[in-house]
């Protein structure tokens, strides 16, 4: 396919949305920018969709944030959150009345149904029970990934959704990122001919790994979920989605190698604040990350009245003396692998390899698609398609706005596109508005469970839906 043919056939779809070639912006020779337009399948809303958020942490604020920008589309009318600071903050942002504020998710369901939908952004191990109860009570659900910690629970939720006729949208937000939507569309249009193989990399970035999977909420797989599901079910899902082929079998390897007690440097202490002699030179210093840079400090619940940087830093320093976020990364009770590889066999002989790597200086997924007539290379900032017949390249640069706190984090602007389509699906009771219903998303979870089984048994595992 030459450059002219490639451009002519180029379109970008999200569900039924189509971008025409007229929406491409030429940046330079053979380089074009593009963005997602309004989905032509969307219809005017008869009324505002209402929702209750279970879990007012980072993800609950991301999805709820859509309502603050588009109040005519979505209204958050309830919240369940045991952390008083987060409950108060969330209620103020959304103007939630006192009677609709709850400490636990169980409290929400003691009342008759009083909203259209439930947003489940609780910890991973608290997805299953509230989801099953919400389905039983007739709510539609926006469900943060992973669906649930076990394969049986995932299948139970799918069965309940079908039984109760409810919509369950899984937050596989990469399916809504313009970058990956473009990749899928180009593959389907034959831009590289028949696809034979894929390489996909998720670079977690070393300080992100330390924050979330060594010190943070997901540091212990037994209390949450294995890292391949907690972090990388996005990646298994997106590889399967862009290929649009069923997976057949999977094999995986990986381990926790670096963040262990035996690798603690001489002079280090249980906490970075305990007078550690190597803290200033340590790339995983909690003081440098949280105190000096004030990076990722939303987890520390800094009071809103603290506006001055010095006051915030003092508050953070005190938090580091008592919370896991101040502990030495080599002395945590963590068990999540810090490097992980999987090889997957798809239908029609297509193979894919996926690597999750903690030890990188950068974010942003990297993907290479190998076709018989061309290849495709991208890093979420740019997608380069090369035609083997002519040697010509065409470059595509997506325009997408990440929500606050997720800039360059690898979501590619997909978060609010997902919420936008979820609102439409709920308003019109049409799951076809979504590309990540539980029916579509469960396969990649099965892939993840089988990969983790393979990693532990050192055997190739079959993927059976």
N, C-alpha and C positions, 0 to 999 in steps of 0.2 A: 504494500500500500504506500504510494508516494505521499509527499507532504500535502499536495492539493486534495487528494482523495481522503487523507486522514482528517484534514480540517473540515471537508465537506460532510463527512459522516459523523463528525464529532457532535455528541449531545450529552447532556448530563441529566441523569434521572434520579429522583428520590421518590420511591413509590411510583406515582404517575406523573411526577413533575418532569418537564423537559426543558433543558436550556437549548435554545437555538444558537446557531453559529453567530448570529448578530450580537449576542451578549458577550462574546469574546473580546477582550481588549488587547490590542497588540502592544507589547512592551518593547520588543526589538525583533530583528529578523528571526523567524521561527520560534518566537517566545510569546506566549499569550497568558493573560490573566482571566479569571472567571470567578463567578460566585453563584450561589443558589438563589433562584428567584422564588417568588411566592408559588406554592404548589397549586396548579390549576384545578386539582381535585378538591381543594379546600372550599368549604361553603360557609356562608355567613352563619354566625352562631345565634340561635334564638335567645339564648341567655348565657350568662357567665357560668362556666364550669366551676364547681366548688370541690375543695380537697382538704384532707386532714393529713398532716405530716407526722409520721412516727420516726423520731430521731432527728434532732435539730443540730447535727454536726455539720461538717463541711459539705457533704453531698446533699443533705436536706436543705441547706442554704442555697446550693447551686440550683436545684430544681425549683425550690420555692421562690428563688429570685426572679424567675420568669414572670411570676404574678405581680411583682413590683413594677416591672417594665410594661407588662401587658395586662393591666387590671380588668379590662373588659373581656378578656379571654379566660383568665384563671384567677380565682380568689381562694386564698388559704384561710380556712375558717376555724381550724383546730390544730393543736400540736400536742404530742406526747413526748416528754423529755425529762428524765430524772435529774439531770444537771440543772439546778435552779438558775444559774447564770445564763445558760443557753436557752432555757425555757422563756425566761424574761425577755431576753434579747429578741428571740424569734417572734414572740407575741407582740412586742412593740413594733417590729418591722411590718408585720402584717395586720396589726390592729385586731388581734384575736381577743374576744371577750373572755372574762375570767372563767365562766362556766364551761368554755371549750378548751381550757388548758388542763392537761393531765400529766401525772408523773409517769405512769407506765402505759404501755400499749393496751394492757388488759382493761384499764379504766375506760378507754375509748369505747370498747365494745360492750360495756355495761349499759350503754345508751342505745336506743333504737337508731337505725341508720339516719345520719343527719348531713351527709354530703354525697356528692357523686362518686368521688374517688378517694383512695388512700395512697399516699406516697410512702413507701417503706424504705427508709434510709437508716435503719437500725444496724447494729453490729451484725456481722455475717451469721453468727449463731442464733440471731433473733430475727431471721427472715421467715422461717417456716411457719411457726405457730401463728404470728399475726396475719400472715398471708392466707393461711387456711381459714382462719376465723373471718377475715374480711370477705373472702369469697363466699363463705356460708351466709353472710349477712347481705350479700348482693352488691358489694362495692366493686368497681373497676380499680385496677391496681397498676401503679408505676413502681416497679420492683428493682431496686438497686442490685447489681450483680455482686457476687454470684447468687443464683436463684436460691440455693440452700446448700448446707455443708455436705450433704450426702446424696448419692444417686437416687436412693429410694424417695427421699423428701422432694427432690426435683420432679420425679415422676408423679408423686402424689399431688403436687401443686398443679401440674399439667392436667391430671385427671379431674381434679376439682374444678379447674377453670372451665373445662368442657362440660362437666356435669351441671354447673351453675350458669353456664352461658355468659361468663364474664370475660372482660378484656384484661389480660395481663401483659403489660409491656415490660420487657427486660431491658435494663439500662446498658445495652451494648451500644454505647454512644458513637463508636467509630463508624457504625453503619450510616450515621447521619453526617459525618464529617465530609465536606466537599471533596477533599483529597481522595478518600477511599471510594466515594460515590463515582468519581471520575475514573478511578482505576477499574472498578467493576464494569462500568459502561464501555470503556475502551477494549477490555478483554472480550466482552460480549460481542462487540462490533468487529472483532478480528484484527485489531490494530497490530498484534504481534503474531498473527496466525494461530495455529493450534498451540495451546499452552502445554508444556511438558513438565515444567518444574518451577518451584518457588523457593526463594530464601527470604526469611523474615526475621528481623532482629528487634527486640525491645530492649533498648538501653535504659535501665531504670535511673541511672545516674547515682554516683556513690553516696552523696549526702541524702538523697531521697531514700535510698535503701536503708541507710542508718536510721533515718527518721521514722519510716513507716514499718519496716520489717525486721529491725534489730531492736530499737527502743520502743517503737510505737504499737498501735493497737493490734497489728497483725504479726507480732514477733513470734507468737506461739501458735503453731498450726493446729494443735489439739484443742485450743480454746476458741479458735476462729475457723479458718480454712487453709489448706495448703496454698503456698504462694502462687502456684500455677493457676489456681482458681481465683484467689484473692486479687491478684494483679494481672495475670496474663490470660484469663479466659476471654478478655477483649481480643487478644491476638490470635488465639485458636479460632475464635469466631470470625474474625475479619478475613483470615486466610480462606476459611471454608466459604464465606459469603462471596468474596470476589471471584472465586473459582466456580461457584454454583454447581459443585459436584459433591456427591455423598462421600464421606470418609469411610475407610475400610479397616485399617489397622494402624497401630501406633506403637512406638518404642521410645523410651525416655531414659536419660541419665542426668544426674546432678547431685550436688551435695552442699553442705555447709562447711566451707573450708577455711575461710579467713576470720570470721567474727567468732572466735573461740578463745577460751582462757589462755591456751598455750601460745597464742600469738600476741598477747598483751605485752607492750614494750616495757623494758625495765624502767622503773620510776613512775609507772602509771598507778592510779589509785581507783577504788571502786566508783568514785564519782569524779567528774571533771572539776568539780568545785572543792575537792578535798586536798588541794595543793599538788595536783599531778605535775610532775617535773617535765613531762613531754607535751603538755596540753597545747602550748603555743605552736608546736610543729606538727601536731596531729591533724590529719585531714578530716577526722570525725569528731573534732572538739565540739562539745555541746555549747560551750561558752562562745566560741566563734560563730557558730550557726545561729543560736537563739538570742544570745545577749548582744553580741557585737553587730550582727547583721539584721537582727529581728526577723529572721527568716522562718517561715512556717509556724509562727507563734500563735495562730488561731487556736491550736489545741491547748494552749495554756490559759485560755479564758481571761485575757487582759481586760480589766474593768474599762468600760467605755469612757469614764470620766478622766482616765489617764491620757492626756493629749501630748504631754511633753515627752520627748524621746528618752531623756535621762530617767524619768519616772517609770516609763515602760520597761527600761532596761533593768532597773532595780527590782521591779516586780518579777520579771523573768528570772533574774538571778536567784531570788528566793524560791521560785518554783523549781529551779534546777536542783536545789538542795534536797527536795523531797519527792519529786516525781521520777518516773522512769526516763524522762527526757534528759535528765542530768547524769545518768549512769554511763559508765564506760562501755563502749560497744563490744569490748572483749569479755565483759563480765555479766552479760545479760543471760536470762534463761530462755534464749531464742533457739529455734530449731529450723527456721526456714532456710532452704538452700540459697546460696548467694550466686550460683550459676546453674543453669538448667537448659538442657537441649532436648528437643523432641524431633523425631522423623515420622512423617505421616504418609500413608499410602491412600490416595483418593481413587475414585473410579476413573476408568479410561487410562490407567497407567500413570496418572499425574502424581509426582512426588513433591513433598514439601518439607523443608527443614525450618525449625523455629528455635531461636536462642533467646533466652532471657538472661541478661548480664547486669550485675550490680556495679561492676567496676568500669564505669565510663564517666567522662567529664561532661556528657551532654544527654539531653532528652531527645525525644522525637523518633518514632519508629522508622526503620529502614527496610525497604522491600525491593526485591528484584524478581521480576517475572520473566521467565525464559520461554520464548515461543519459537516455533519452527521458522517464522518469517520475520522475527524481530524480537527485541527485548524492551523491557520497561524498568527503569530504575528511579526510585524516589525516596525522599527523606521527610515527607509531609510538608516541606516548604516548596518543593518542586518535583514534578513528575516528568521524566525524560523518556520519550519513545523513539527508538531507533529502528529504521526500516533496513533490513538486511539487503534487499534488492538494490536500493539506491544509495545506501549509506547515510541518508538524510536523517536529521533529528528534529523533533518538535518538542518544545518544552511548555509545560502547563503549570501555572502558579495559582493555587487556590486563594481566594479571599475569604477569610473566615475570622470571626471575632470570638476568641476564648472568653468565657465568663471570668469575672474577677477571681483571682487566686489560682487560676488554671492556665495562665499564659505559658506557652511553651512546655506544657506538661504532657503533651502527647494525645490530647483529645480532639485536636483539630477543629474546634468550634462546634462539635456535634451535640453538646449537652442541651442547648436550648432548641436546636432543630428537633431533637427527640421530644422535648416537652411540647413544642408546637404541634407536632403530629399526634401526640397522645391526647391533647385537648380536643383536637378535631375528631379523633376516634371515639372518645367518650361522648362528646356532644352529639354525634350522629350515629352512635352505636355501630361503628364500622371499623373493625380491626384491620381492614385492608389499607387504612390510612397509615399503618405502621409497617416497618420492615423488620422489627425485632419483637414480634409477639412471642410468647413462650413456645408456641409450636415451632417457630423458626429458630429459636435460640437454644433449645435444649440440646441439640446435637453437639454443639461445641462444649457444653458442660460434660456430656458423656465422654467426649474426647479427653477432657481434663482429668476426669476420674480414672479413665483407663491409662492415661499417661502416668499418673501418680502410682497406680498399681504396677505398671511396667518398671518404673524407677526403683521400686522396692523389691520386686520379684526378679528383675533383670531378664524379663521375657517380653516378647512381642505380644501385645494384647489386641484382640478383635474389638471393633466398635460396632455395637449392636443397638439399634434404636428400638 
